[in-house]
Every structure is written in structure tokens, then in C-alpha cells.
Amino acid sequence: MPKTGHQSYLITFPNDDDFEQIIEIVRPLALQRILGNIPQLRNVIQEIAVTAKPRSHWFTGKGPMPRERIREIAKTLPCGDCAWVFYGTVYGPEETRNQQLEIIKSSFAKVAGSKFRLPKDMLPDHYIHSRVKICSGTPELRELDWLNWMPNGAHTFFAPITPTKGRDARIVHELVTRLHHKWGFDSFPTWCVAGREMHYIANIIYNCADSDAKRRVNGLMHEMILTAAKEGYGEYRTHLLYQDVVARTYGFNGQALLRFNETLKDAIDPNGILAPGRAGIWPKRFRRRGFEILEVNKEEGVKSLL
């Protein structure tokens, strides 16, 4: 695309339950293409994580960090005591950008206590300056600073798709939050908005040298995948370990989609040499021979529904 003008911004929202109203405001703005790029609605805990300080710097207790502690920390950070931070960018000539920003500000002002800010309003080391680079085409690694959250930091994503509707957002958010607490992990939710649909990105950060943490991550991922599928939500991407179980949640009409994909695989790649098993699609020479990863161990507390 030709180079164009751009203006990034952020909006903070004070209450945990504001996200339903925010998403209802987002949908018409996204469909009218007033919101440029793929805006993100991020939980305030991510403002803490991208400082690159470890979790132990902020909290030394066991289990997920309490919401009260998150708010105490947020008060000391540039965004202040808030629950959600919306990051967006508008594009085009200055006149166009200014018109879009006025519409955006007036729309989100309907959420009580919301605050609109530009990069110039924030300290030079704040994360918004990384968003400016990313949304103007400059690669940026600041996003990965949250890997310092845990020693030997590793991560995996749970990434279901929902309509851009508050009620769907609540169903997924509540099941993800509940299961993160069950398995003992902090929850880092982000909605990435693409018009009629949103990606809910649940980032699980864990110590990859801790065998119990890896066991719990595996249990959490399987239970989230299967629970979301029962509610009608499927993932748009996943880790290689979970590609088989995710592929099989798209199980309409006796796994019609999988059978169709396998038919295409056999016709196009009859020798099964191109990425066997990728996206849960196995070539004939490997199919049904035990290569699929469909269950966690029963002692981990999750029973496969497949």
C-alpha cells in the first residue's frame, strides 16, 4: 500500500464489565471502517506485563493475581486505575483522520469514565509507542516483553472466534476466566476486532522448566477448547499440540469438513510429504495410526469429548 498518514490512540475504561458495551460500540465503527487496521481491546493486566518486570516483582502469592492487586498496580502506571485499554489507529489525510477521531471519541464517551489519549500524552517508554510502530509498518519486539512474566517464560494461545457482539464476548470471556482460575494461571485477554468477527486471544504464560506448569497448561488448553466448542465457538489458530483436537471440534455432519480436507490431501499430496498432520489433516499413510493427539491424561482432570 502507498504510505499514508496515521494516528494511533488509546482509550481506557474503568470497569471490568464495561467490555460488553465497548464491543457493541465497536461493531458499527468497524463495519463502517472508521476503525483502521485491527484494533485491540486489552485487559489492564497486559499494561503490567509489558513493563517487562516479572510477576514476582508485583505479587508473590500463589494462584492467579487477585483483581484487587491488579488495580492497585494499575494506579501506579500511566493508564491509571482502569480495567480495559483500547488501542487503535486511523489512517489517511489529516482531515480524514481528525474526522474519524472525533467520531471515535464521541462514540466511546458513552462508556462512563472512559478517557481518550494520544501518544503525545503518554510517557516515552509507554507501550502505545510500540503500537505506533506496529500500525505504521515497522517491526517491533516490545510486545514480547510479557514473556518475562514467568521464569523460563513460554506461552501458548487459546484463540476462539466470536461475533462482534457483547453477549458472545461475555460467554467466552467468562469461561476462559473461570478455567484459568481453575488451573491456576493469570488471564491475559485481548479482543482483536475485524468487523463482524473478533479473535479472543487468551495468552497463557508459564515456566517451561516446570513440569507441573506444563501439565496444567495442557489441561487448561484442552478444557478451554472443548468447553468453547460446546458453546459453538471454534479457534482460528492453535499450537501444533492442539491442532488435532481443534480440527475435530469442527465436527458438523460426521466430521464432513475433516473428511473433505482428507480427500483433498490424498488427491493433491498422495505420498503425504507436505506438512503431514498440519491443521489436523493427516495423509493416508499416517491416518488413524496413533499420530493424532486428542486427549490429555485422565489424571489431569480433563476427559476428551471427541
Summary of the structure (lengths in Angstrom):
residues: 306
radius of gyration: 20.9
end to end distance: 44.4
largest distance: 61.4
contacts: 912
relative contact order: 0.13
helix: 45%
strand: 19%
